[in-house]
Amino acid sequence: MRAIRAERARRAATLERERIGKDAERIWARCQSLAGFVREAWHVIEPSIPYVHGWHIDAICAHLTLHRENLAAAGRMRVRLEDITERVDAIRDDLTSTT
């Protein structure tokens, strides 16, 4: 009986991994643009507010994407990413300190 339960659990875990893999592929395909990412991430960012897509989301995302491309073209994107990395490290250090 124990072997049957173990086999059922193994099959259920395999099916769940396959389902998650397929979901991840679909989500990745939809997140190729900033607007798509916002749409997919909204339920995590604001779970109590339903997502309503509109022209304003497209406009903000287009502006931010253009700004990012301009920074990258000017060679300043790397500096910005390094700044972010330093800030994340500082926050992580603050959160993990035991003092």
Backbone as numpy.savetxt, mean C-alpha at the origin, in Angstrom:
# Nx Ny Nz CAx CAy CAz Cx Cy Cz
-7.87 -40.10 12.43 -8.69 -38.90 12.43 -7.83 -37.64 12.43
-6.74 -37.67 13.19 -5.84 -36.54 13.27 -5.24 -36.23 11.90
-4.92 -37.28 11.14 -4.33 -37.10 9.81 -5.34 -36.44 8.86
-6.60 -36.79 9.00 -7.64 -36.20 8.15 -7.79 -34.71 8.46
-7.81 -34.36 9.74 -7.90 -32.95 10.13 -6.69 -32.17 9.63
-5.52 -32.76 9.75 -4.30 -32.09 9.28 -4.35 -31.88 7.77
-4.83 -32.86 7.03 -4.93 -32.73 5.57 -5.96 -31.66 5.19
-7.08 -31.62 5.88 -8.09 -30.58 5.63 -7.51 -29.19 5.91
-6.78 -29.05 7.00 -6.17 -27.77 7.35 -5.14 -27.37 6.29
-4.36 -28.34 5.82 -3.35 -28.05 4.79 -4.02 -27.60 3.50
-5.08 -28.29 3.10 -5.80 -27.90 1.88 -6.45 -26.53 2.01
-7.02 -26.26 3.18 -7.63 -24.94 3.40 -6.57 -23.84 3.34
-5.40 -24.09 3.92 -4.32 -23.11 3.88 -3.83 -22.88 2.46
-3.75 -23.96 1.68 -3.33 -23.82 0.29 -4.33 -23.00 -0.51
-5.61 -23.28 -0.33 -6.64 -22.51 -1.03 -6.61 -21.04 -0.63
-6.39 -20.77 0.65 -6.32 -19.39 1.13 -5.13 -18.66 0.52
-3.98 -19.33 0.45 -2.79 -18.71 -0.17 -3.04 -18.40 -1.64
-3.70 -19.32 -2.34 -4.01 -19.08 -3.75 -4.97 -17.90 -3.91
-5.98 -17.83 -3.04 -6.94 -16.72 -3.10 -6.25 -15.40 -2.83
-5.40 -15.37 -1.82 -4.67 -14.14 -1.48 -3.76 -13.74 -2.63
-3.10 -14.72 -3.26 -2.23 -14.43 -4.40 -2.99 -13.81 -5.55
-4.17 -14.34 -5.85 -4.99 -13.78 -6.93 -5.48 -12.38 -6.58
-5.90 -12.20 -5.33 -6.33 -10.87 -4.89 -5.17 -9.88 -4.99
-3.99 -10.30 -4.58 -2.83 -9.41 -4.62 -2.52 -8.99 -6.06
-2.64 -9.91 -7.00 -2.39 -9.57 -8.40 -3.40 -8.55 -8.91
-4.66 -8.74 -8.55 -5.70 -7.79 -8.98 -5.47 -6.42 -8.34
-5.16 -6.40 -7.07 -4.91 -5.14 -6.38 -3.69 -4.45 -6.97
-2.62 -5.21 -7.22 -1.41 -4.63 -7.81 -1.72 -3.98 -9.15
-2.53 -4.65 -9.97 -2.89 -4.10 -11.27 -3.66 -2.79 -11.12
-4.51 -2.70 -10.11 -5.29 -1.48 -9.91 -4.47 -0.37 -9.27
-3.34 -0.69 -8.66 -2.52 0.30 -7.96 -1.38 0.84 -8.82
-1.47 0.71 -10.11 -0.40 1.21 -10.98 -0.42 2.72 -11.10
-1.50 3.35 -10.68 -1.56 4.81 -10.65 -1.84 5.25 -9.21
-1.56 6.49 -8.92 -1.82 7.00 -7.58 -3.31 6.99 -7.26
-4.13 7.33 -8.24 -5.58 7.30 -8.03 -6.06 5.88 -7.71
-5.51 4.90 -8.40 -5.85 3.51 -8.13 -5.42 3.09 -6.74
-4.24 3.55 -6.33 -3.76 3.24 -4.98 -4.68 3.86 -3.93
-5.08 5.11 -4.14 -5.98 5.78 -3.19 -7.28 4.99 -3.07
-7.80 4.55 -4.21 -9.05 3.79 -4.22 -8.90 2.49 -3.42
-7.79 1.80 -3.61 -7.58 0.53 -2.92 -7.24 0.71 -1.44
-6.58 1.79 -1.09 -6.12 1.98 0.29 -7.12 2.72 1.16
-8.16 3.27 0.57 -9.09 4.12 1.34 -9.67 3.39 2.54
-10.08 2.15 2.38 -10.72 1.43 3.49 -9.76 1.22 4.66
-8.47 1.32 4.41 -7.49 1.21 5.49 -7.29 2.58 6.16
-7.24 3.62 5.33 -6.98 4.97 5.84 -8.19 5.52 6.59
-9.37 5.38 6.01 -10.60 5.90 6.61 -11.69 4.82 6.57
-11.62 3.84 7.46 -12.56 2.72 7.38 -14.02 3.10 7.63
-14.26 4.19 8.34 -15.64 4.55 8.66 -16.30 5.43 7.60
-15.53 5.89 6.62 -16.07 6.77 5.59 -16.01 6.05 4.25
-17.14 5.92 3.56 -17.10 5.24 2.26 -16.35 6.06 1.22
-15.65 5.36 0.35 -14.87 6.03 -0.70 -15.78 6.43 -1.84
-15.70 7.68 -2.26 -16.45 8.18 -3.40 -15.44 8.82 -4.35
-15.24 8.18 -5.48 -14.26 8.68 -6.44 -14.88 9.83 -7.23
-14.07 10.83 -7.54 -14.54 11.96 -8.33 -13.39 12.64 -9.04
-13.72 13.67 -9.78 -12.70 14.37 -10.56 -11.65 14.99 -9.65
-12.06 15.37 -8.43 -11.12 16.02 -7.51 -10.00 15.05 -7.10
-10.31 13.77 -6.92 -9.28 12.79 -6.61 -8.32 12.67 -7.78
-8.87 12.59 -9.00 -8.02 12.51 -10.19 -7.12 13.74 -10.31
-7.66 14.92 -10.02 -6.88 16.15 -10.15 -5.75 16.20 -9.12
-6.05 15.84 -7.88 -5.02 15.84 -6.84 -3.93 14.83 -7.17
-4.34 13.64 -7.59 -3.36 12.60 -7.92 -2.51 13.01 -9.12
-3.12 13.63 -10.13 -2.36 14.09 -11.29 -1.36 15.16 -10.88
-1.77 16.08 -10.02 -0.87 17.12 -9.54 0.32 16.53 -8.77
0.03 15.61 -7.86 1.10 15.00 -7.07 2.04 14.17 -7.95
1.49 13.48 -8.92 2.32 12.69 -9.83 3.22 13.60 -10.65
2.67 14.70 -11.16 3.47 15.64 -11.93 4.57 16.26 -11.06
4.24 16.61 -9.83 5.23 17.17 -8.92 6.36 16.18 -8.66
6.01 14.91 -8.46 7.01 13.87 -8.26 7.90 13.73 -9.48
7.31 13.76 -10.67 8.09 13.64 -11.90 9.02 14.84 -12.07
8.56 16.03 -11.71 9.41 17.22 -11.79 10.58 17.13 -10.82
10.33 16.66 -9.61 11.41 16.48 -8.64 12.43 15.46 -9.14
11.93 14.38 -9.70 12.84 13.35 -10.21 13.67 13.89 -11.37
13.04 14.66 -12.25 13.76 15.22 -13.40 14.82 16.22 -12.95
14.57 16.93 -11.86 15.52 17.91 -11.36 16.59 17.27 -10.48
16.49 15.96 -10.27 17.48 15.27 -9.45 17.28 15.47 -7.96
16.13 15.98 -7.56 15.87 16.24 -6.14 15.06 15.14 -5.48
14.57 14.20 -6.28 13.74 13.14 -5.70 14.55 12.27 -4.74
15.78 12.00 -5.09 16.62 11.17 -4.22 16.80 11.83 -2.85
17.00 13.12 -2.85 17.15 13.84 -1.57 15.88 13.70 -0.75
14.75 13.85 -1.40 13.48 13.74 -0.69 13.31 12.34 -0.09
13.64 11.31 -0.87 13.51 9.95 -0.36 14.46 9.71 0.81
15.65 10.29 0.74 16.58 10.15 1.86 16.04 10.87 3.10
15.42 12.03 2.91 14.81 12.74 4.04 13.73 11.87 4.69
12.92 11.25 3.86 11.84 10.41 4.38 12.43 9.23 5.14
13.46 8.62 4.58 14.09 7.49 5.25 14.64 7.89 6.61
15.27 9.05 6.70 15.80 9.52 7.99 14.66 9.75 8.99
13.56 10.32 8.51 12.43 10.57 9.41 11.82 9.26 9.91
11.68 8.29 9.00 11.12 7.00 9.40 12.03 6.33 10.42
13.34 6.39 10.20 14.29 5.82 11.15 14.16 6.49 12.52
14.02 7.81 12.52 13.89 8.54 13.79 12.60 8.14 14.51
11.52 8.03 13.77 10.24 7.64 14.38 10.33 6.22 14.92
10.94 5.32 14.13 11.09 3.94 14.59 11.92 3.89 15.87
13.00 4.69 15.91 13.83 4.73 17.10 13.04 5.24 18.32
12.21 6.25 18.09 11.39 6.78 19.18 10.40 5.74 19.68
9.80 5.02 18.75 8.78 4.03 19.13 9.37 2.82 19.82
10.60 2.48 19.48 11.19 1.27 20.03 12.10 1.53 21.22
12.28 2.80 21.57 13.16 3.08 22.72 12.47 2.64 24.01
13.27 2.17 24.95 12.72 1.66 26.21 12.90 2.64 27.36
13.39 3.83 27.05 13.59 4.79 28.14 12.35 5.57 28.42
